[in-house]
Each structure stands twice: as C-alpha cells, then as structure tokens.
Amino acid sequence: VQLQASGGGLVQAGGSLRLSCAFSGRTFNNYVMAWFRQAPGKEREFVASIFWRAAYADSVKDRFTISRDNASKMVYLQMDSLKPEDTAIYYCAAQHRAADNYRSWGQGTQVTVSS
C-alpha cells in the first residue's frame, strides 16, 4: 500500500482546509482509512477514521469531516473552524480490516493555523 497526502498549507484561525490522500497498491475497500497528526514536541495523535462509519477525536469533532471515495481510492479530511492548536503535520494511514494496527503511512502534509 502506498499513500500520498496533499492539501496542507497556511490558514488563519477560523478558516478551512481540505486534505486529500491517494491510496494505491491493494483493494481500497478492505482498508480502514485514518488521519493522524503530530504537533512539534508532541506525540502523534489520532484525528479521524472511516470504514463503514466515521470516528473522530473529541478535539476535532463537529469541526472536521472525514470521507472516502472508494471508486477513486481517495480519502479526504475537511477541516473547518481551524484553531492554532490544529497546527501539525497530518498523516494519512491505512489499516487492513483484518489487522490490528495501521501499517501503511503517507509522507505527511503540514497544516499551519495562524492566530
């Protein structure tokens, strides 16, 4: 599995960004897709995931929306009402539905939210 994330950038607080992740190499429909993020000096943390349904970290619930397009093998993260604390490198990840962890990771895309 190969993952290619894109869409990061610099945005003011309250603004929006949409991240994209392109999946290649296996049967996309068999994978749970997720976004994680890592801020400077902090541990990587879960943001959102989607298979049949979506799940979110409490810190982004009601502001971020994860979606997937199985036909094009893409996963998206729509980020609204961005806050400076959302600043981080965002990583796309894939977990086979029979696996117990995320074994495939994208290269990360930087999101910076200015106050």
ZIBELRA-V808295 format. One record per backbone hydrogen bond with DSSP energy under -1.0 kcal/mol. CO is the residue of the C=O (numbers start at 1). NH is the residue of the N-H. E is the energy in kcal/mol with one decimal. If there is no record, write none. Layout:
# ZIBELRA-V808295
CO_NH_E, CO_NH_E
This chain:
# ZIBELRA-V808295
2_24_-2.0, 4_22_-2.6, 6_20_-2.8, 9_112_-2.8, 11_114_-2.5, 12_15_-2.3, 15_82_-2.3, 17_79_-3.3, 19_77_-2.2, 20_6_-2.4, 21_75_-2.0, 22_4_-2.0, 24_2_-2.9, 26_28_-1.0, 27_30_-1.9, 28_31_-2.1, 30_97_-2.7, 32_95_-2.6, 33_50_-2.6, 34_93_-2.6, 35_47_-2.5, 35_48_-1.7, 36_91_-2.9, 37_45_-3.3, 38_89_-2.3, 39_42_-2.3, 45_37_-2.5, 47_57_-2.6, 48_35_-2.9, 49_55_-2.3, 50_33_-2.3, 53_51_-1.6, 55_49_-2.1, 57_60_-1.6, 57_61_-1.2, 60_63_-2.3, 60_64_-2.4, 63_80_-2.1, 65_78_-3.1, 67_76_-3.0, 69_73_-1.0, 69_74_-1.8, 73_23_-2.4, 74_69_-2.9, 75_21_-1.9, 76_67_-1.9, 77_19_-2.7, 78_65_-2.5, 79_17_-2.1, 82_14_-3.2, 83_86_-2.4, 84_87_-1.8, 88_111_-2.8, 89_38_-2.1, 90_109_-2.1, 91_36_-2.7, 92_106_-2.7, 93_34_-2.4, 94_103_-1.1, 94_104_-1.5, 95_32_-3.4, 96_99_-2.1, 104_94_-2.1, 109_90_-3.0, 111_88_-2.0, 112_11_-2.6, 114_13_-2.5
